[in-house]
Amino acid sequence: MAINAQVDWETGIDHIGDPHQEILAECSERGWLSLFIWQHAENSSTQLKEWMSHPKGFFQPGILAISREGRVLYRWRSQPNRQNIGGAAGRPTAAHVWEKIQTALEAPSDAPDVALDDSAILDGLKTPWVVFLALLLANGRFLRPKFFDQRTGKNPKDTLKARVRKARLRLIFFIIGWIAAFALLPPWIPTVALIAWIAMIAPKINAVNKGFQNVRPDEEPA
């Protein structure tokens, strides 16, 4: 998965995978950093699952900076919940992390490890959970929630951002369509149709809710 991401995202840096979580285990044993693990939900296409496959699940995001003497200069981990879309959003800004590292470097080399940063300045806008679910439904053409493929398609314009924009447009037209149906048709027709659609989609939405991690603020990784 790491190599796939390196090639498809063209980051310009080497990606090192840890499919058997040996690096994470070493960091945890040394008391440096532990991360939450997520077993990916079942709502991805077969092709996307193959691209993203990971035998022991995925690390939730984390940041660890260590000095050459082995002192922890900075550490942060994602606490997956509804506010950060199960860990998919909300990362410390580069400026915040670098400022913290510089402060730690100014301390003596034998200073204690820095504590876990639980008040980091995060980047990006928060997407409400309900809006996120609606976008997944739009991406699945309102038949099922469908995760967004992170890869750029054969067409350079076929990017993640473009797919999200398309989903937003679908969502807008979907809402307009229902409004028009209730305005133009006898009320019982769109009402029955809406109830039937909700009955069809509710179990699939519930599966997404259960599939995404939503840990307590004080919960620690297993």
C-alpha positions as a printed NumPy array, in Angstrom:
array([[  0.   ,   0.   ,   0.   ],
       [  2.815,   2.434,   0.834],
       [  4.468,   1.883,  -2.553],
       [  1.121,   2.216,  -4.332],
       [  0.519,   5.536,  -2.602],
       [  4.027,   6.743,  -3.409],
       [  3.538,   6.026,  -7.104],
       [ -0.052,   7.222,  -7.464],
       [  0.232,  10.343,  -5.317],
       [  3.679,  11.343,  -6.668],
       [  4.782,  12.719,  -3.298],
       [  8.474,  12.802,  -4.2  ],
       [  9.498,  11.057,  -0.972],
       [ 10.07 ,   7.413,  -0.105],
       [  7.127,   5.65 ,   1.546],
       [  7.968,   2.809,   3.929],
       [  5.226,   0.28 ,   4.563],
       [  4.792,  -1.683,   7.772],
       [  2.262,  -4.396,   6.833],
       [  3.049,  -6.533,   9.872],
       [  3.211,  -3.542,  12.219],
       [  6.774,  -4.25 ,  13.335],
       [  7.81 ,  -0.587,  13.327],
       [  4.718,   0.364,  15.297],
       [  5.352,  -2.44 ,  17.798],
       [  8.922,  -1.215,  18.324],
       [  7.764,   2.382,  18.849],
       [  5.121,   1.209,  21.292],
       [  7.535,  -1.026,  23.23 ],
       [  9.962,   1.872,  23.616],
       [  7.167,   4.045,  24.933],
       [  7.466,   6.482,  22.042],
       [  4.054,   6.271,  20.388],
       [  1.085,   3.923,  20.048],
       [ -1.538,   4.242,  17.338],
       [ -5.093,   3.088,  16.852],
       [ -5.601,   0.386,  14.217],
       [ -8.573,   0.379,  11.853],
       [ -9.856,  -2.641,   9.981],
       [-11.138,  -1.107,   6.748],
       [-14.906,  -1.237,   6.242],
       [-16.496,  -3.26 ,   3.463],
       [-17.87 ,  -0.468,   1.297],
       [-15.002,  -0.125,  -1.16 ],
       [-14.81 ,  -1.522,  -4.66 ],
       [-12.873,  -4.754,  -5.159],
       [-10.188,  -2.904,  -7.115],
       [ -9.774,  -0.309,  -4.372],
       [ -9.607,  -3.001,  -1.684],
       [ -6.772,  -4.704,  -3.562],
       [ -4.892,  -1.391,  -3.828],
       [ -5.406,  -0.634,  -0.14 ],
       [ -5.095,  -4.148,   1.294],
       [ -3.231,  -4.439,   4.565],
       [ -3.043,  -7.769,   6.433],
       [ -3.385,  -6.377,   9.96 ],
       [ -5.41 ,  -3.236,   9.355],
       [ -4.401,   0.38 ,   8.905],
       [ -2.616,   2.701,  11.283],
       [ -4.57 ,   5.76 ,  12.226],
       [ -2.422,   8.856,  11.58 ],
       [  0.427,   9.686,  13.921],
       [  3.533,  11.868,  14.015],
       [  6.769,  11.019,  15.815],
       [  9.976,  13.072,  15.818],
       [ 13.062,  11.703,  17.6  ],
       [ 16.485,  13.223,  18.147],
       [ 19.68 ,  11.336,  17.283],
       [ 20.038,  10.658,  21.018],
       [ 16.675,   8.885,  21.023],
       [ 14.725,  11.637,  22.781],
       [ 11.146,  12.22 ,  21.679],
       [ 10.872,  15.755,  20.299],
       [  7.267,  15.575,  19.186],
       [  4.459,  13.037,  19.145],
       [  0.827,  13.167,  18.149],
       [ -1.78 ,  10.585,  17.253],
       [ -5.232,  10.78 ,  15.777],
       [ -8.08 ,   9.976,  18.135],
       [-10.585,   8.686,  15.538],
       [-14.106,   9.953,  16.125],
       [-17.075,  11.452,  14.309],
       [-15.538,  14.944,  14.35 ],
       [-12.508,  13.855,  12.281],
       [-14.44 ,  11.31 ,  10.184],
       [-12.986,   8.294,  11.913],
       [ -9.434,   9.633,  11.629],
       [ -9.682,  10.551,   7.933],
       [ -9.392,  14.293,   8.588],
       [ -7.635,  16.628,  10.983],
       [ -3.837,  16.719,  10.879],
       [ -1.485,  19.023,  12.812],
       [ -0.26 ,  21.852,  10.612],
       [  3.369,  21.691,   9.512],
       [  4.048,  25.057,  11.141],
       [  2.681,  23.853,  14.48 ],
       [  4.712,  20.634,  14.442],
       [  7.929,  22.385,  13.425],
       [  7.491,  25.014,  16.129],
       [  7.069,  22.288,  18.752],
       [ 10.143,  20.43 ,  17.47 ],
       [ 12.253,  23.573,  17.523],
       [ 11.186,  24.258,  21.107],
       [ 12.124,  20.707,  22.105],
       [ 15.518,  21.005,  20.37 ],
       [ 16.344,  24.039,  22.474],
       [ 16.11 ,  21.912,  25.62 ],
       [ 19.179,  19.999,  26.934],
       [ 19.872,  16.671,  25.223],
       [ 19.115,  14.829,  28.467],
       [ 15.713,  16.514,  28.872],
       [ 12.724,  14.167,  29.255],
       [ 10.619,  13.121,  26.282],
       [  7.889,  15.56 ,  25.329],
       [  4.329,  14.577,  26.176],
       [  1.759,  13.567,  23.595],
       [  0.375,  16.682,  21.907],
       [ -3.348,  16.679,  22.66 ],
       [ -3.991,  20.309,  21.703],
       [ -2.437,  20.482,  18.246],
       [ -3.509,  23.08 ,  15.696],
       [ -5.225,  21.034,  12.993],
       [ -5.529,  21.818,   9.306],
       [ -8.562,  21.741,   7.072],
       [-12.236,  22.414,   7.645],
       [-14.342,  20.052,   9.719],
       [-16.917,  18.106,   7.732],
       [-19.988,  17.184,   9.799],
       [-20.518,  13.437,   9.985],
       [-23.985,  13.719,   8.418],
       [-22.558,  15.635,   5.446],
       [-19.807,  13.029,   5.043],
       [-22.387,  10.227,   4.949],
       [-24.432,  12.185,   2.407],
       [-21.367,  12.569,   0.17 ],
       [-20.674,   8.831,   0.389],
       [-24.265,   8.188,  -0.67 ],
       [-23.899,  10.624,  -3.556],
       [-20.685,   8.879,  -4.611],
       [-22.65 ,   5.619,  -4.653],
       [-25.438,   7.284,  -6.661],
       [-27.737,   7.057,  -3.627],
       [-27.968,   3.282,  -3.904],
       [-25.282,   2.663,  -1.284],
       [-22.495,   4.546,   0.508],
       [-19.309,   4.31 ,  -1.548],
       [-15.872,   5.406,  -0.365],
       [-13.94 ,   7.828,  -2.529],
       [-11.031,   6.388,  -4.488],
       [ -7.934,   8.323,  -3.399],
       [ -6.044,   7.652,  -6.62 ],
       [ -5.782,   9.907,  -9.64 ],
       [ -7.42 ,   8.308, -12.664],
       [ -6.012,   7.859, -16.151],
       [ -7.327,  11.336, -16.883],
       [ -5.199,  13.789, -14.841],
       [ -8.369,  15.74 , -14.067],
       [ -9.919,  12.678, -12.431],
       [ -8.733,  13.502,  -8.918],
       [-10.149,  13.01 ,  -5.446],
       [-11.185,  16.675,  -5.298],
       [-12.988,  16.342,  -8.627],
       [-14.863,  13.265,  -7.383],
       [-15.934,  15.079,  -4.23 ],
       [-17.159,  18.031,  -6.32 ],
       [-19.218,  15.66 ,  -8.471],
       [-20.69 ,  14.091,  -5.344],
       [-21.661,  17.526,  -4.026],
       [-23.414,  18.361,  -7.291],
       [-25.252,  15.037,  -7.218],
       [-26.324,  15.742,  -3.653],
       [-27.662,  19.183,  -4.586],
       [-29.648,  17.818,  -7.543],
       [-30.877,  14.918,  -5.399],
       [-32.309,  17.337,  -2.836],
       [-33.8  ,  19.542,  -5.565],
       [-35.385,  16.457,  -7.122],
       [-37.121,  15.513,  -3.885],
       [-38.333,  19.074,  -3.368],
       [-39.728,  19.114,  -6.908],
       [-41.39 ,  15.737,  -6.41 ],
       [-43.195,  16.91 ,  -3.278],
       [-44.183,  20.16 ,  -4.992],
       [-45.485,  18.671,  -8.25 ],
       [-46.797,  15.207,  -7.389],
       [-49.555,  14.052,  -5.063],
       [-47.879,  13.987,  -1.611],
       [-48.397,  10.263,  -1.08 ],
       [-46.246,   9.315,  -4.102],
       [-42.941,  10.937,  -3.02 ],
       [-43.71 ,  10.044,   0.609],
       [-43.951,   6.334,  -0.193],
       [-40.876,   6.559,  -2.419],
       [-38.872,   8.342,   0.285],
       [-39.871,   5.806,   2.942],
       [-38.89 ,   2.948,   0.622],
       [-35.531,   4.583,  -0.128],
       [-34.807,   5.18 ,   3.557],
       [-35.691,   1.559,   4.342],
       [-33.271,   0.4  ,   1.64 ],
       [-30.416,   2.698,   2.601],
       [-30.663,   2.639,   6.42 ],
       [-28.903,  -0.736,   6.966],
       [-26.063,   0.359,   4.678],
       [-25.65 ,   3.642,   6.551],
       [-25.663,   1.725,   9.822],
       [-22.862,  -0.486,   8.496],
       [-20.754,   2.603,   7.751],
       [-21.452,   3.986,  11.222],
       [-20.25 ,   0.747,  12.773],
       [-17.278,   0.429,  10.424],
       [-15.69 ,   3.777,  11.234],
       [-13.837,   4.092,  14.508],
       [-15.347,   6.38 ,  17.116],
       [-13.221,   6.153,  20.252],
       [-13.649,   8.012,  23.514],
       [-11.427,  11.056,  24.171],
       [ -9.673,   9.203,  27.001],
       [ -9.411,   5.848,  25.206],
       [ -5.951,   4.385,  24.591],
       [ -4.856,   2.17 ,  21.668],
       [ -5.111,  -1.558,  22.346]])
